[in-house]
Each structure stands twice: as C-alpha cells, then as structure tokens.
Amino acid sequence: MTVAAAAQDPTRDVPSGFVPGGFLFVLSGPSGAGKGTLVERLLAARPDCVFAISATTRPRRETETDGVQYHFVTREEFEARRARGWFLESAEVHGQLYGTPVHEVDAQIARGRVVVLDIDVQGGASVRRVRPEAVTVFVYPPSLEALLARLRKRATDGEEVIATRLADAPGEMAQWVHYDYLVVNDDLDRAAAELIAVHDAERARVKRLAPRT
C-alpha cells in the first residue's frame, strides 16, 4: 500500500472482518499552542474524523465563518441552549462562553466516526467528567516565548487579550498531567505525525472493534 493510499484508509491496521467503533477525541492546550492547525492535519489525513463545531458567544473574527469554526450565538441564546441540555460541556473562558452540542457528537459517534474536539482545559476537564471513555490529548507549546510569538503572529487579538491569554497559559499548561497523551508542538510535522499515530492506535483498540456482519 502506498503512503497516499494509507492516508486515505484509516482502518488499515484493523483486522479484516472487524468494524472499528467511533469515539470522542479531545485536544486541549493553551491558546496559541497550535491545536487548530493540528486538527486540520488530522482531518486531512484521516477521513473517519469529523470536527465537532462548538458554540460560542465571542465575536466572530474576519477569517471565520459561522458554522465552520464555531456556531456564533448571543449570550442569551447560549444560556437558553444550556438550560435545555444542548451541551456536552460548557465553560466561560476569557469572558466568553463556549459549549459543544451533545447531539452532534453522539450522532457521529453512533455512525462510527471519530469526533474531534478542540477545547480549552476547562472544557477538557468537563468532558473527562461526563465522558471518561474519551481519548484526550494535551497540546503543549515549546515555551511561553513561542506561545507569545504565535499569538501575535496570528493577529486575531489585541495586546490586552494576548496578555490575558499569556497570563493564563502557565496554569493551563500544568493541566497536561490529567490527559491520556502529550504532544509537544515544537515541530509541526512531527507533532501532527504523533497525533495521527495516537488516532490510529486508539482506532484499533480491541474494546472498540465489532465483528463485521
């Protein structure tokens, strides 16, 4: 099998006659750690993965589209949805609300898909409480200096917001011990390869395999 073919066959390590089950694949880390870029690499390499689009009350950036990166809603609508039990997890981060729609997650897992969440450490803790079977990965930046450089390079936040994110980063980085896997994003290609390897190993776990009928 060629490398290109292998990249399009996410079940290549699963024995024939078996169907792998879906699961929740959670990425967390401080803002600027590169979670979004790693998610893009994973989705491109493994077509069994789908991105869970969270809802948020934060303003939409010029580079973002509603329903692609996030579902952008008002605080009132978010609170109404949360009261109706819409969210798998929700948290307030830097003054804005974020939440993952539970019905979208469960529907995709039932179809055998790997549902990828890109969430902050608060959201990661919430998911671990309600879905302890989720596979969790912490994306760790090489240094605070590198984190600051990335936040400024992406040019989506003002200096005040960047300062807040940087101040929160050490506490967020200390949460890596609560995750199943650690990926240090000091080299994008290597970090992406490690994340894909985690996916492949978890996809082939015996507890997720069912005989093909």
ABEGO torsion letter per residue (X at the ends): XBAAAAAABAAAABBBGBBBBBBBBBBBEBBGAGAAAAAAAAAAABAABBBBBBBBABBBBAABBBGAABBBBBAAAAAAAAAAGABABBBBBGGBBBBBBAAAAAAAAAAGBBBBBBBBAAAAAAAAAABAABBBBBBBBABAAAAAAAAAAAGABBAAAAAAAAAAAAAAAAAAAABABBBBBABAAAAAAAAAAAAAAAAABAAABBBBX
